[in-house]
Amino acid sequence: MSVRCLLLLLLVPFSFVSFSQKLKKADKATLTNLQAHVRFLASDKLEGRRAGTNGEKLAREYISAQFQSAGLQPKGTQTWYQPFEINEGKQVNPTTRLLINDHDLKLDTDFFPLIISANKSSEAAVSMSLAERNVPWFVDLKDILEENKENPHFDLPEALRTKANAVAEKGASALILFNSSSIPDSLRFNGKEKVETVSIPVLYVTSSASKKYLSDHEATLDVKLKTDIGDKKRLGHNVVGYIDNGANTTVVLGAHYDHLGYGEDGNSMFRTGEKQIHNGADDNASGTAALIELARMLKTNKSPQSNFLFVAFSGEELGLNGSKFFADNPTVDLKQVSYMINMDMVGRLNDSSKALTIGGIGTSPTFGDMFKVKERKPYFNIKIDSSGTGPSDHTSFYRKDIPVLFFFTGLHTDYHKPSDDFEKVNYGGQLQIVKYIATLIANVKSQNKLAFTKTRETQTTTSARFSVSMGIMPDYTFSGIGVRVDGVSDNRPAQKAGLKTGDVIVQLGDFNTSSVETYMQALSKFKKGDKTKVKYKRGTEVTEVEVQF
Ligand SMILES: [Zn+2]
């Protein structure tokens, strides 16, 4: 489950449970399998199954082998797999060079480009004290830092952008910065920052290197430089298997199998800074194990009404990347998908409360009818949530107007911590959930697609930390500049101001909102009742409207 959206969910304490009911032979086999799957997926060998890592690879090989032994057909784009790119911002490629008098400066320790830098090369003999056309210009940050020492509004990166544009205008082929003062500038290359680039390379020479190579301001230097900043990407893989029953419609079953690795992506709740494996037994080896066992059960289903597609998603913990990619690039016709079932964190059923949350009930009238019928002896204490959106992969299908159901046994104190381990999973409870889902599927008798209904949006920003919100769901996978709107809540400021899904918010009041992070920072500056201007792009058109929080 994705960390960004959990705040509305309440903490449910877990308890260790012993599952000692008499089980049928088939159930026993399923129980043993569930345990084996979680034991493997949540083992240290997989190093927390972070998307794009070797741990993810071991996990997907396991899942595809399980799909194969269950008798599924591969339905990815590369047999079982559907690779997709995860954008991680920018990186400095190693061809980036700076030579001063034939000294090859070391990237990172001696120099680095700033994120605003253009990708170009330049070669010239330069007198540091002269500002000539078509050569790199050297600028000491000393003066600007001293001038602004007492200025709380001083924004050095912004000042450097202005400076770079100004020297480029005057003919500089590059801008080389250094800081001879004792005032720290804390400049670094931040690849996550989303900014527009300037027209020339902008390099920063560290203080130790500048003492070595730039101390004589009267000298003529032979400068050769090349900047190469590129996209930083890693590859995630969905695992996709199919049961073709020759039916008109297909039911999609999904669970994400990726988790946090060592917490490198900043989504861990374990904040000591210590490097530890996040095994993710409940989140979401439990759902993945349930997915595999449902594949096995549905393959032997005698009277199927539909085909079944099983997708183990990756990249969920980064912002539903895998399911979003699948929904945009489906390997079956989405028009024939009747509904989607998502399982995320189904391993912590509390044996005394037996609380099971089912989300998405409002996304089809059929679901409404299904859950109206009270079983005579319900195993679970079902908590119904009508919304089709939430902190997991079903949201990506709901956004394609597909009815969804989301199964979840509740949050706990091990959520997104290294202690979410194999031995804390309630396998007996998980077995009951798997059986229950199989029964629900069997009870949907219609051979046609289920009717879809829109529901309210679950408020998914971390509203606890902010006194105001716009009522939008940001698209965390968007790699452009700004905040792309993935959903708009009814009767909230964004909707009232006319914003729609697909709009890209670029400014809020005086604040640039180039990324979700800067947008959040901007929001924290407002309080309820405040009015401000929001600037957004729709296609190429830029519009400014007033919002009131
Ligand atoms: Zn999670």
Residues whose N, C-alpha, C, O or C-beta is under 5 A from the ligand:
A	BS01	ZN	M1 S2 V3 D283 E317
